[in-house]
Amino acid sequence: MKKMTGASLALMMFLQYFIWSAWYVTMGTYMKANLGSTDVHVGAAFSALAIATMISPVFVGMVADRFFAAQKIMGVLHLLGAGLLVLATKITDNTAFYWVILIYSLLYMPTIALSNSVAFSQMTDPGKQFPWIRVFGTIGWIVAGTLVGNMEIEKSATTFHLAAVVSAALGLFSFLLPNTPPKGKEAGTGTSVFGSEAFVLLKDKPYLVFFIAAILVCIPLAFYYGFANPFLNEIGMQNAAGKMILGQVSEGLFILAIPLLFNRIGVKNMLLIGILAWILRYVLFAYGYGNPDSWMLFAGIILHGVCYDFFFVTGYMYSEKKAGEKNKNAAQGLFTFATYGLGMFIGTWFSGFVAEHYTTGTGHNWQGVWLVPAGIAAAVLVYFVLFFRESKSSAALK
């Protein structure tokens, strides 16, 4: 791969995830400050991305891959998305805001798969080259969070305007990216990209146990995505969005250890560490919020790397290992549908009702809020310990 091509792909990834970070992390805070939203409204808005995650593989498989060059349709989707992000700031009704976010999410989520397609199509050795390109997405997420926090715009429409400007820029830049022609009739159907061939994996008991755990652990995950930023702002933490990027820094560091640990300690122990981290994170949040500068809060944020990498990154690797070469793409689609689709959809709605239940006259009983996902994660841990049986050798990364 040529250096200029690599540079353009790195910039693409940087902008792709900058957009997401700029508006998504602080959306709950924005809604409460500008729309008078309840916690149920916030949970519903975050569920929009989960719905889009379930639908977007069908769109990519049945339309984008078959009829359009990936970089061109990505450009169109980002340009349309920029307009919707601006429209979202003009709305004061929670129901209308939800529908705008849902439509935007339906445009944005396919661009993740499309950007990956553009990148992979230019690589001579994806296994070595893709991580170095994808890491710029994490950098983009971190830079956006840092800007939002340092500019103190978490409660303002400027977050959406910032995302809209970058979305328009990526939309135009997409037309300059290397050509990734449609696959035509050779492309998979929506159901194949969705992962229907991988359903055979569910006949394997260890994978079925893992699959159910993956859906359930997304309920605690949804609490963090939807309510961590409103929580930190409500208790008085300064520059909350900027400090939350420590979680992405942690994610980038811990991911380097995954390939080594996957073989050394086994998939079960990797997944157990990930679930334990979710419990610990929420216990720290539940008992450390009396002081907005408490080490317990920072530890809970930094644990994001362990929470995410040790369960979700390991889960993707485990799914690929179990599926084999023939069905690995379908397995990844199925795992994504189960976690960021179905699991997050359940979690976002449930977290909204829980946060609403613990609302007080002056804010929230945050200890009560955070002990709920901690308890759910603890229940998943017990379930996983009791029922997951996978030999270390059969789960090793080869």
C-alpha positions as CSV (number, residue, x, y, z in Angstrom):
1,M,0.0,0.0,0.0
2,K,1.4,3.4,-1.0
3,K,2.1,6.0,1.7
4,M,-0.3,8.5,0.2
5,T,-3.0,5.9,0.2
6,G,-2.3,5.0,3.8
7,A,-2.4,8.6,4.8
8,S,-5.8,9.2,3.1
9,L,-7.2,6.1,4.8
10,A,-5.9,7.2,8.2
11,L,-7.5,10.6,7.7
12,M,-10.8,8.9,6.7
13,M,-10.8,6.9,9.9
14,F,-9.9,10.0,12.0
15,L,-12.8,12.0,10.7
16,Q,-15.2,9.0,10.8
17,Y,-14.8,8.5,14.5
18,F,-14.3,12.2,15.3
19,I,-17.9,12.7,14.1
20,W,-19.4,10.0,16.3
21,S,-17.5,11.2,19.4
22,A,-18.3,14.9,19.0
23,W,-22.1,14.5,19.5
24,Y,-22.7,11.0,20.9
25,V,-20.9,11.1,24.2
26,T,-22.6,14.3,25.4
27,M,-26.0,13.9,23.8
28,G,-27.7,13.1,27.1
29,T,-26.3,16.2,28.7
30,Y,-27.4,18.3,25.7
31,M,-30.9,16.9,25.8
32,K,-31.4,17.6,29.5
33,A,-30.1,21.2,29.1
34,N,-31.9,22.1,25.9
35,L,-34.9,19.8,25.6
36,G,-35.9,19.3,29.2
37,S,-35.6,15.6,28.5
38,T,-36.4,12.9,31.0
39,D,-34.0,10.0,31.5
40,V,-36.5,7.8,29.5
41,H,-36.1,10.3,26.6
42,V,-32.3,10.1,26.8
43,G,-32.4,6.3,26.8
44,A,-34.7,6.3,23.8
45,A,-32.4,8.6,21.8
46,F,-29.4,6.4,22.5
47,S,-31.5,3.4,21.3
48,A,-31.6,4.9,17.9
49,L,-28.0,3.9,17.2
50,A,-28.8,0.4,18.3
51,I,-31.7,0.2,15.8
52,A,-29.5,1.5,13.1
53,T,-26.9,-1.1,14.0
54,M,-29.4,-3.9,13.4
55,I,-30.6,-2.5,10.1
56,S,-27.4,-1.2,8.5
57,P,-25.9,-4.6,7.6
58,V,-28.9,-5.3,5.5
59,F,-28.5,-1.9,3.7
60,V,-24.8,-2.5,3.1
61,G,-25.4,-6.0,1.9
62,M,-28.4,-5.5,-0.4
63,V,-27.8,-2.0,-1.7
64,A,-24.3,-0.5,-1.1
65,D,-22.1,-3.5,-1.9
66,R,-24.2,-4.5,-4.9
67,F,-24.8,-1.3,-6.8
68,F,-22.5,1.6,-5.7
69,A,-18.9,2.3,-5.2
70,A,-18.3,2.3,-1.4
71,Q,-16.5,5.7,-1.2
72,K,-19.3,7.5,-3.2
73,I,-22.2,6.2,-1.2
74,M,-20.2,7.0,2.0
75,G,-19.8,10.6,0.7
76,V,-23.5,11.0,0.1
77,L,-24.4,9.6,3.5
78,H,-22.1,11.9,5.3
79,L,-23.3,14.9,3.4
80,L,-26.9,14.1,4.2
81,G,-25.9,13.4,7.8
82,A,-24.3,16.8,8.2
83,G,-27.7,18.4,7.4
84,L,-29.5,16.2,9.9
85,L,-27.0,17.0,12.6
86,V,-27.7,20.7,12.1
87,L,-31.5,20.0,12.0
88,A,-31.2,18.3,15.4
89,T,-30.1,21.6,17.0
90,K,-33.3,23.4,15.7
91,I,-35.7,21.0,17.4
92,T,-37.1,21.5,20.9
93,D,-39.5,18.5,21.0
94,N,-38.2,15.2,22.3
95,T,-40.2,13.1,20.0
96,A,-39.1,15.0,16.9
97,F,-35.5,14.9,18.2
98,Y,-35.7,11.1,18.5
99,W,-36.7,10.7,14.9
100,V,-34.0,13.0,13.6
101,I,-31.4,11.1,15.6
102,L,-32.8,7.8,14.4
103,I,-32.7,8.9,10.7
104,Y,-29.2,10.2,11.2
105,S,-28.1,7.0,12.8
106,L,-29.5,5.0,9.8
107,L,-27.3,7.1,7.6
108,Y,-24.2,7.0,9.8
109,M,-23.9,3.4,10.8
110,P,-23.5,2.0,7.3
111,T,-20.5,4.3,6.8
112,I,-18.5,2.3,9.4
113,A,-18.7,-0.8,7.3
114,L,-18.2,1.2,4.1
115,S,-15.1,2.9,5.5
116,N,-13.7,-0.5,6.5
117,S,-14.4,-1.8,3.0
118,V,-12.6,1.2,1.4
119,A,-9.6,0.5,3.7
120,F,-9.4,-3.3,3.2
121,S,-9.7,-2.9,-0.6
122,Q,-6.4,-1.0,-0.7
123,M,-4.4,-3.2,1.7
124,T,-1.9,-5.8,0.6
125,D,-1.6,-7.3,4.2
126,P,-4.8,-6.3,6.1
127,G,-3.7,-8.2,9.2
128,K,-0.7,-5.9,9.7
129,Q,-1.9,-2.8,8.0
130,F,-5.5,-2.4,9.2
131,P,-4.7,-1.9,13.0
132,W,-2.4,1.0,12.1
133,I,-5.1,2.6,10.0
134,R,-8.0,1.9,12.5
135,V,-6.1,3.4,15.4
136,F,-6.5,6.8,13.8
137,G,-10.3,6.3,14.5
138,T,-9.5,6.1,18.2
139,I,-7.3,9.2,17.9
140,G,-10.2,11.0,16.2
141,W,-12.6,10.0,19.1
142,I,-10.0,11.2,21.6
143,V,-9.4,14.6,19.9
144,A,-13.2,15.2,19.6
145,G,-13.7,14.5,23.2
146,T,-10.8,16.7,24.2
147,L,-12.2,19.6,22.1
148,V,-15.7,19.3,23.5
149,G,-14.4,19.2,27.0
150,N,-11.9,22.0,26.8
151,M,-14.3,24.3,24.9
152,E,-16.9,23.6,27.6
153,I,-19.6,23.0,25.0
154,E,-21.1,19.8,26.4
155,K,-24.5,21.4,26.9
156,S,-24.6,23.4,23.7
157,A,-25.6,22.8,20.1
158,T,-22.0,23.5,19.2
159,T,-21.3,19.7,19.6
160,F,-23.7,18.9,16.8
161,H,-22.4,21.8,14.7
162,L,-18.8,20.5,15.1
163,A,-19.9,17.0,14.1
164,A,-21.8,18.5,11.1
165,V,-18.8,20.4,9.8
166,V,-16.6,17.4,10.0
167,S,-19.3,15.2,8.5
168,A,-19.6,17.5,5.5
169,A,-15.8,17.6,5.2
170,L,-15.6,13.8,5.2
171,G,-18.5,13.6,2.8
172,L,-16.5,15.7,0.3
173,F,-13.3,14.0,1.0
174,S,-14.9,10.6,0.4
175,F,-15.1,11.3,-3.3
176,L,-11.4,11.7,-3.4
177,L,-10.7,8.3,-1.7
178,P,-9.4,5.3,-3.7
179,N,-12.2,3.7,-5.8
180,T,-13.9,0.7,-4.2
181,P,-16.2,-0.5,-6.9
182,P,-19.5,-2.4,-6.2
183,K,-19.3,-6.1,-6.0
184,G,-22.5,-6.6,-8.0
185,K,-24.2,-9.9,-7.8
186,E,-21.2,-11.4,-6.1
187,A,-22.0,-9.3,-3.0
188,G,-23.7,-11.0,-0.1
189,T,-27.4,-10.5,0.5
190,G,-28.6,-8.5,3.5
191,T,-29.2,-11.8,5.4
192,S,-25.7,-13.1,4.7
193,V,-24.1,-9.9,5.8
194,F,-26.4,-9.9,8.8
195,G,-24.8,-13.2,9.8
196,S,-27.4,-15.9,9.0
197,E,-24.7,-18.4,8.0
198,A,-23.2,-18.0,11.4
199,F,-26.3,-19.1,13.3
200,V,-24.8,-22.6,13.1
201,L,-22.4,-21.4,15.8
202,L,-25.3,-21.3,18.2
203,K,-25.5,-25.1,18.1
204,D,-22.1,-25.0,19.8
205,K,-22.9,-24.8,23.6
206,P,-19.9,-22.8,24.7
207,Y,-20.5,-20.2,22.0
208,L,-24.3,-20.1,22.8
209,V,-23.5,-19.4,26.5
210,F,-21.0,-16.7,25.4
211,F,-23.5,-15.2,22.9
212,I,-26.2,-14.8,25.6
213,A,-23.7,-13.3,28.0
214,A,-22.6,-10.8,25.3
215,I,-26.2,-9.6,24.8
216,L,-26.7,-9.3,28.6
217,V,-23.4,-7.5,29.3
218,C,-24.5,-4.8,26.8
219,I,-27.1,-3.7,29.3
220,P,-24.4,-2.3,31.7
221,L,-22.6,-1.0,28.7
222,A,-25.6,1.1,27.7
223,F,-25.7,2.7,31.2
224,Y,-22.2,4.1,30.6
225,Y,-22.8,5.4,27.1
226,G,-26.1,7.0,28.0
227,F,-25.5,8.4,31.5
228,A,-21.8,8.6,32.3
229,N,-21.5,12.2,30.9
230,P,-24.7,13.5,32.5
231,F,-23.6,11.9,35.8
232,L,-20.2,13.5,35.8
233,N,-21.6,16.9,34.9
234,E,-24.4,16.7,37.5
235,I,-21.9,15.9,40.3
236,G,-19.8,18.9,39.3
237,M,-16.8,17.4,37.4
238,Q,-15.1,20.0,35.3
239,N,-14.3,19.2,31.7
240,A,-16.1,15.8,32.0
241,A,-16.0,15.1,28.3
242,G,-12.3,15.8,28.1
243,K,-11.6,13.5,31.1
244,M,-13.8,10.7,29.7
245,I,-11.3,10.3,26.8
246,L,-9.0,8.6,29.3
247,G,-11.2,5.6,28.7
248,Q,-10.3,5.6,25.0
249,V,-6.6,6.1,25.8
250,S,-7.0,3.0,28.1
251,E,-8.7,1.2,25.3
252,G,-5.9,1.8,22.9
253,L,-3.3,0.6,25.4
254,F,-5.0,-2.5,26.6
255,I,-5.8,-3.7,23.1
256,L,-2.1,-4.2,22.5
257,A,-2.1,-6.9,25.2
258,I,-5.1,-8.9,23.8
259,P,-3.4,-11.1,21.3
260,L,-0.8,-12.3,23.8
261,L,-3.2,-12.8,26.7
262,F,-5.8,-14.5,24.5
263,N,-3.5,-17.5,24.1
264,R,-1.8,-17.3,27.5
265,I,-4.7,-17.2,29.9
266,G,-7.5,-18.5,27.6
267,V,-10.8,-17.0,26.3
268,K,-12.8,-17.7,29.5
269,N,-10.4,-15.8,31.8
270,M,-10.3,-13.0,29.3
271,L,-14.0,-12.6,29.3
272,L,-14.3,-13.0,33.0
273,I,-11.8,-10.2,33.5
274,G,-13.9,-8.0,31.2
275,I,-17.1,-8.7,33.2
276,L,-15.4,-8.2,36.5
277,A,-14.2,-4.8,35.2
278,W,-17.8,-3.8,34.5
279,I,-18.8,-4.6,38.1
280,L,-15.8,-2.8,39.6
281,R,-16.4,0.3,37.4
282,Y,-20.0,0.8,38.5
283,V,-19.1,0.1,42.2
284,L,-16.5,2.8,41.9
285,F,-19.1,5.2,40.4
286,A,-21.7,4.3,43.0
287,Y,-19.4,5.0,46.0
288,G,-17.0,7.6,44.6
289,Y,-19.3,10.4,43.4
290,G,-19.3,12.4,46.6
291,N,-16.2,14.1,45.3
292,P,-16.1,15.1,41.6
293,D,-12.3,14.8,41.6
294,S,-12.3,11.4,43.4
295,W,-9.8,8.8,42.3
296,M,-12.6,6.3,42.2
297,L,-14.3,8.2,39.3
298,F,-11.1,8.4,37.3
299,A,-10.4,4.7,38.0
300,G,-13.9,3.9,36.7
301,I,-13.3,5.9,33.5
302,I,-9.9,4.3,32.9
303,L,-11.4,0.8,33.4
304,H,-13.1,1.3,30.0
305,G,-10.1,-0.2,28.3
306,V,-10.5,-3.4,30.3
307,C,-14.3,-3.4,30.1
308,Y,-14.4,-3.0,26.3
309,D,-11.2,-4.8,25.1
310,F,-11.3,-7.8,27.3
311,F,-14.9,-8.6,26.5
312,F,-15.8,-7.1,23.1
313,V,-12.5,-7.3,21.3
314,T,-11.9,-10.8,22.7
315,G,-15.5,-11.6,21.7
316,Y,-14.8,-10.6,18.1
317,M,-11.7,-12.7,18.1
318,Y,-13.4,-15.7,19.7
319,S,-16.3,-15.5,17.1
320,E,-13.8,-15.5,14.2
321,K,-11.9,-18.4,15.7
322,K,-15.1,-20.4,16.2
323,A,-16.6,-19.6,12.8
324,G,-13.5,-20.4,10.7
325,E,-12.5,-18.8,7.4
326,K,-15.7,-19.5,5.5
327,N,-18.1,-17.9,7.9
328,K,-15.9,-15.4,9.8
329,N,-17.6,-12.3,8.2
330,A,-21.0,-13.6,8.9
331,A,-20.0,-14.4,12.5
332,Q,-18.8,-10.8,13.0
333,G,-22.1,-9.5,11.6
334,L,-24.0,-11.8,14.0
335,F,-21.9,-10.7,17.0
336,T,-22.3,-7.0,16.2
337,F,-26.1,-7.4,15.7
338,A,-26.3,-9.2,19.1
339,T,-24.3,-6.7,21.0
340,Y,-24.4,-3.2,19.6
341,G,-27.8,-4.0,18.1
342,L,-30.1,-6.1,20.3
343,G,-28.1,-5.9,23.5
344,M,-27.7,-2.1,23.3
345,F,-31.4,-1.6,22.3
346,I,-32.5,-3.4,25.4
347,G,-29.9,-1.7,27.5
348,T,-30.6,1.9,26.4
349,W,-34.3,1.7,27.1
350,F,-33.8,-0.1,30.4
351,S,-31.1,2.3,31.6
352,G,-33.5,5.2,30.8
353,F,-36.2,3.8,33.0
354,V,-33.7,3.0,35.8
355,A,-32.3,6.5,35.8
356,E,-35.8,8.0,35.8
357,H,-36.7,5.8,38.8
358,Y,-33.8,7.1,40.8
359,T,-34.5,10.8,40.0
360,T,-34.7,13.0,43.1
361,G,-35.8,16.6,43.6
362,T,-32.2,17.8,43.2
363,G,-30.9,15.3,40.6
364,H,-30.4,11.6,40.9
365,N,-29.6,9.0,43.5
366,W,-26.6,8.0,41.5
367,Q,-25.6,5.2,43.9
368,G,-28.9,3.5,43.2
369,V,-28.5,4.1,39.5
370,W,-25.0,2.6,39.2
371,L,-25.6,-0.4,41.5
372,V,-28.2,-1.7,39.0
373,P,-25.7,-2.3,36.1
374,A,-23.2,-3.5,38.7
375,G,-25.8,-6.1,39.8
376,I,-26.6,-7.1,36.3
377,A,-22.9,-7.6,35.4
378,A,-22.5,-9.6,38.6
379,A,-25.4,-11.9,37.5
380,V,-23.8,-12.3,34.1
381,L,-20.5,-13.2,35.8
382,V,-22.2,-16.0,37.8
383,Y,-24.0,-17.3,34.8
384,F,-20.8,-17.3,32.8
385,V,-18.7,-19.0,35.4
386,L,-21.4,-21.8,35.9
387,F,-22.2,-22.5,32.2
388,F,-19.2,-21.6,30.0
389,R,-17.0,-24.6,29.3
390,E,-14.4,-24.1,26.6
391,S,-11.0,-25.8,26.6
392,K,-8.0,-23.4,26.5
393,S,-6.6,-25.2,23.4
394,S,-9.8,-25.1,21.4
395,A,-10.2,-21.3,22.1
396,A,-6.6,-20.4,21.3
397,L,-5.9,-17.9,18.6
398,K,-4.1,-19.5,15.7
